[in-house]
Amino acid sequence: MRNALTFALLAGLIFLTGCGETTNPDGSARSPDADAKYTIAVVPKGLGHQFWFTVREGAEAAGKEFNTEILWNGPAKETEVAEQINILQDMISRKVDAIVMAACDENALVDTIKNAMEAGIPVVTIDSGVKSDLPISFVATDNTAAAKLAAAEMARLIGNEGEVGQIPFVPGAATSEMREHGFNDGLKDFPNIKLVATIHCNSDMAKAMAAMEDMMTANPNLKGVFCGNEAGAIGAVAALDASGKAGQIKVVAFDASPEQVAALERGAMHALILQDPFRMGHDGVKAAIDHIEGRPVEKRIDTGVVIVTKENLHDPKVQALINPKS
């Protein structure tokens, strides 16, 4: 029953994307743009979520601004660490001028970054970093602080007491780990709130739906759930819709895909921790170019967050973040 329901609810939500655009239509390697000043590889953690589409828009906007060719390619899923390493090694072999990347794993990518740096290719990390000082800069949300804000917003929504759960995404991914720990730390300010479940979804909507179902079954008094990313949030809401509990169990989540915004408008989600993925892509490329051209680059660039609720959703500043192209 669960499998049938899962596929029925998620069929309209999952996007299929290509594996990157660093080749010609005939499959041959694409030659660098002869008119471009630089060629910069931008390698996300995955290709299947709206967040990464917006990162790409920011990176390509910077490419146009600074006369730079952007080679966009990444693994299909955020759990495909080995595939991301292969893509990065290919970019190193192609002797790109710089690499801007979001690491699938905070430990496993360190050696690859070292290889790039030793080849004279500077690396900037965005969104999700590594346990190393090698990257020129880290351009991202302060995920720990943002998750603490999520905990405070959850407390407000449930009246500062009750049972809550959380759905992080990928164990070992720095972003996921920081959000999980930040939420836990934030809950320490609210002694009457109890964290009763933590279930990872591996950035998979179907797994997030199953996690939410299991969480509700094991904890019938659950009052809220914190979802660490887009996939977790969409899967959790699908489970809540199926159970008839949408709106009753409060949902606070990172990111703001069209599905999440629609859920916020109808009351199935209650707060979104809105990052600035467009700026991550843009400023990541800009940091790489600044370094190449000898300008100083900050080691840590915080792109900020905004808490979005139904009440401030249509504020022009919020809409500019949700729809950066507009």
Legacy VTK file of the C-alpha trace (Angstrom):
# vtk DataFile Version 3.0
C-alpha trace
ASCII
DATASET POLYDATA
POINTS 326 float
0.000 0.000 0.000
2.800 2.393 0.991
4.700 1.864 -2.286
1.643 2.473 -4.439
0.761 5.607 -2.493
4.333 6.840 -2.613
4.567 6.634 -6.387
1.119 8.147 -6.880
1.899 11.164 -4.732
5.418 11.755 -5.969
4.957 11.146 -9.680
4.230 14.793 -10.348
6.960 16.101 -8.100
10.207 14.494 -9.283
12.164 16.208 -12.018
14.407 14.325 -14.415
17.473 16.240 -15.507
20.450 15.648 -17.744
23.885 14.802 -16.394
25.441 18.153 -17.241
26.283 20.165 -20.314
30.017 19.870 -20.898
29.704 18.008 -24.227
28.500 18.748 -27.733
25.245 17.178 -29.017
27.297 14.447 -30.757
28.897 13.465 -27.441
32.329 14.930 -28.159
34.029 17.124 -25.581
33.001 20.740 -25.894
35.818 23.147 -26.699
36.224 26.177 -24.461
34.614 29.386 -25.696
37.404 31.171 -27.569
35.954 34.556 -26.621
35.728 33.780 -22.905
38.317 35.234 -20.550
38.232 32.163 -18.281
36.668 28.715 -18.098
35.308 27.804 -14.676
33.804 24.435 -13.735
30.813 24.644 -11.405
30.073 21.263 -9.833
26.965 20.981 -7.602
26.156 18.106 -5.257
23.301 17.028 -7.486
21.194 18.018 -10.465
17.667 17.102 -9.440
16.429 19.882 -7.142
15.271 23.448 -7.722
17.989 24.704 -5.358
20.705 23.622 -7.791
18.848 25.073 -10.777
19.000 28.449 -9.037
22.686 28.021 -8.141
23.306 27.433 -11.839
21.401 30.592 -12.791
23.616 32.588 -10.434
26.809 31.020 -11.760
25.813 31.655 -15.371
24.832 35.228 -14.556
28.350 35.738 -13.174
29.754 34.082 -16.293
28.037 36.656 -18.504
29.042 39.486 -16.194
32.727 38.536 -16.177
33.068 37.101 -19.715
33.652 33.604 -18.344
32.539 30.230 -19.684
30.734 28.137 -17.077
31.026 24.348 -17.356
28.130 22.996 -15.294
28.157 19.316 -14.368
27.429 17.248 -11.296
26.203 13.850 -10.112
22.564 13.003 -10.649
22.074 12.429 -6.909
23.649 14.083 -3.886
24.755 10.704 -2.532
26.935 9.882 -5.573
30.288 10.869 -4.069
32.383 8.749 -6.429
30.671 10.267 -9.473
31.353 13.776 -8.203
35.023 12.893 -7.737
35.150 11.573 -11.332
33.600 14.790 -12.652
36.094 16.914 -10.733
39.032 14.826 -11.935
37.809 15.332 -15.492
37.693 19.096 -14.943
41.250 18.996 -13.571
42.385 17.056 -16.656
40.739 19.670 -18.872
42.808 22.346 -17.107
39.922 24.659 -16.274
40.922 28.000 -14.761
39.051 27.360 -11.493
36.554 25.034 -9.845
33.495 26.103 -7.868
31.912 23.139 -6.100
29.503 21.945 -3.421
30.954 18.840 -1.765
28.833 15.693 -1.514
30.965 14.594 1.453
33.027 16.817 3.733
35.853 14.261 4.017
35.890 12.316 0.744
36.439 15.362 -1.499
39.507 16.722 0.308
42.064 14.747 -1.733
40.427 15.775 -5.003
40.553 19.428 -3.997
44.224 18.952 -3.113
44.816 17.491 -6.585
43.210 20.541 -8.187
45.194 23.006 -6.114
48.459 21.182 -6.858
47.586 21.440 -10.560
47.308 25.208 -10.160
43.503 25.224 -10.243
41.982 27.269 -7.387
38.886 25.804 -5.727
35.986 27.673 -4.151
33.388 25.692 -2.205
29.756 26.760 -2.110
26.789 25.598 -0.021
28.510 22.505 1.398
32.198 22.624 2.271
34.938 20.247 3.329
37.057 19.655 6.416
40.067 21.450 4.987
41.469 24.967 4.687
42.534 24.305 1.093
39.601 26.027 -0.679
40.160 29.693 -1.464
36.758 30.593 -0.014
33.554 29.019 1.274
30.405 30.771 0.012
27.341 29.540 1.864
24.653 29.946 4.439
25.710 29.805 8.083
23.836 26.532 8.358
24.255 26.059 12.103
22.898 29.516 12.901
20.086 29.126 10.349
19.004 25.790 11.844
18.919 27.393 15.298
16.509 29.957 13.845
14.456 27.034 12.512
14.270 25.583 16.038
13.084 28.906 17.447
10.445 29.195 14.709
9.284 25.645 15.410
8.972 26.500 19.092
6.850 29.519 18.251
4.574 27.467 16.005
3.905 24.716 18.574
3.610 26.932 21.639
7.048 26.121 23.094
6.152 22.575 24.098
5.566 19.136 22.614
7.259 16.406 20.595
9.082 17.119 17.335
11.140 15.179 14.811
13.611 16.038 12.104
14.489 14.716 8.662
18.101 15.563 7.736
19.352 14.529 4.312
22.759 12.889 3.736
24.945 11.669 6.631
28.481 12.950 6.156
27.437 15.937 4.031
28.624 19.027 5.899
25.451 20.999 5.207
23.203 18.240 6.518
25.338 17.702 9.611
25.405 21.412 10.487
21.648 21.796 10.091
20.973 18.734 12.206
23.285 19.867 15.003
22.103 23.463 14.774
18.479 22.413 15.182
19.397 20.222 18.148
21.304 23.077 19.767
18.436 25.464 19.142
15.990 23.172 20.912
18.085 23.426 24.092
16.541 26.859 24.619
13.113 25.219 24.892
13.175 22.597 27.668
9.535 21.635 27.141
10.161 20.525 23.558
11.372 16.959 23.081
13.125 15.676 19.958
11.703 12.167 19.529
13.002 11.105 16.088
15.785 11.826 13.583
15.566 9.969 10.256
17.783 10.748 7.252
16.185 10.754 3.798
19.315 10.776 1.583
17.793 13.694 -0.393
15.147 11.307 -1.724
11.488 12.377 -1.628
10.135 8.834 -1.422
12.443 8.041 1.506
11.418 11.269 3.207
7.772 10.313 2.822
8.457 6.911 4.390
10.424 8.586 7.200
7.509 10.893 7.956
5.059 7.987 7.970
7.263 6.015 10.376
7.726 9.073 12.581
3.975 9.655 12.893
3.286 5.980 13.593
5.893 5.778 16.364
4.996 9.174 17.831
1.239 9.802 17.734
1.628 13.067 19.678
4.096 14.561 17.198
3.531 18.310 16.838
6.197 19.320 14.344
8.968 18.229 11.987
12.077 20.027 10.759
13.195 19.090 7.243
16.777 19.838 6.259
16.222 20.333 2.531
13.768 20.433 -0.373
13.494 16.662 -0.865
12.847 16.035 2.817
10.207 18.745 2.954
8.275 17.630 -0.137
8.296 13.986 0.980
7.156 14.891 4.494
4.250 16.964 3.194
3.220 14.136 0.852
2.981 11.829 3.881
1.038 14.416 5.862
-1.387 14.915 2.963
-1.915 11.160 2.700
-2.582 10.807 6.420
-4.954 13.760 6.618
-2.640 15.561 9.036
-1.438 18.333 6.733
-1.597 21.589 8.649
-1.906 19.828 12.013
1.771 18.845 12.283
3.901 21.939 11.790
6.580 21.767 9.107
9.664 23.997 9.096
12.056 23.365 6.210
15.055 24.676 4.333
14.713 25.841 0.707
11.847 27.258 -1.331
11.064 25.191 -4.423
7.736 25.882 -6.184
6.257 22.798 -4.459
7.330 24.105 -1.058
5.959 27.572 -1.733
2.640 26.061 -2.840
2.528 23.974 0.359
3.227 27.098 2.421
0.391 28.960 0.724
-2.116 26.207 1.463
-0.983 25.727 5.052
0.717 22.332 4.721
4.104 23.937 5.468
4.494 26.664 8.018
7.947 28.217 7.626
10.735 28.071 5.053
14.357 28.826 5.821
15.119 30.695 2.626
18.719 30.697 1.460
20.179 32.597 -1.474
21.333 29.926 -3.954
21.522 32.451 -6.793
24.067 34.453 -4.799
25.993 31.269 -3.932
26.445 30.500 -7.612
27.204 34.091 -8.572
29.538 34.935 -5.683
31.297 31.570 -5.911
32.285 32.320 -9.503
33.165 35.924 -8.626
35.415 34.757 -5.758
37.251 32.423 -8.135
37.792 35.215 -10.662
38.913 37.658 -7.966
41.508 35.126 -6.822
42.742 34.474 -10.365
43.161 38.219 -10.914
44.994 38.777 -7.644
42.274 40.494 -5.643
41.747 39.549 -1.985
38.939 37.057 -1.290
37.253 36.524 2.053
37.774 33.021 3.407
34.114 32.807 4.457
31.262 34.550 2.627
27.890 34.265 4.390
25.013 34.500 1.909
22.366 34.854 4.653
18.887 33.461 5.282
15.333 34.752 5.678
12.500 33.003 7.534
9.487 32.931 5.231
5.944 32.364 6.444
2.593 32.750 4.758
2.450 36.269 6.158
5.602 37.604 4.503
5.689 35.323 1.447
4.678 38.100 -0.955
7.057 40.696 0.408
9.066 42.011 -2.591
12.393 41.184 -0.923
11.273 37.593 -0.304
9.955 37.241 -3.842
13.267 38.497 -5.203
14.996 35.610 -3.443
12.435 33.016 -4.499
12.387 34.235 -8.097
15.808 35.797 -8.723
15.303 35.982 -12.495
12.263 38.227 -12.057
LINES 1 327
326 0 1 2 3 4 5 6 7 8 9 10 11 12 13 14 15 16 17 18 19 20 21 22 23 24 25 26 27 28 29 30 31 32 33 34 35 36 37 38 39 40 41 42 43 44 45 46 47 48 49 50 51 52 53 54 55 56 57 58 59 60 61 62 63 64 65 66 67 68 69 70 71 72 73 74 75 76 77 78 79 80 81 82 83 84 85 86 87 88 89 90 91 92 93 94 95 96 97 98 99 100 101 102 103 104 105 106 107 108 109 110 111 112 113 114 115 116 117 118 119 120 121 122 123 124 125 126 127 128 129 130 131 132 133 134 135 136 137 138 139 140 141 142 143 144 145 146 147 148 149 150 151 152 153 154 155 156 157 158 159 160 161 162 163 164 165 166 167 168 169 170 171 172 173 174 175 176 177 178 179 180 181 182 183 184 185 186 187 188 189 190 191 192 193 194 195 196 197 198 199 200 201 202 203 204 205 206 207 208 209 210 211 212 213 214 215 216 217 218 219 220 221 222 223 224 225 226 227 228 229 230 231 232 233 234 235 236 237 238 239 240 241 242 243 244 245 246 247 248 249 250 251 252 253 254 255 256 257 258 259 260 261 262 263 264 265 266 267 268 269 270 271 272 273 274 275 276 277 278 279 280 281 282 283 284 285 286 287 288 289 290 291 292 293 294 295 296 297 298 299 300 301 302 303 304 305 306 307 308 309 310 311 312 313 314 315 316 317 318 319 320 321 322 323 324 325
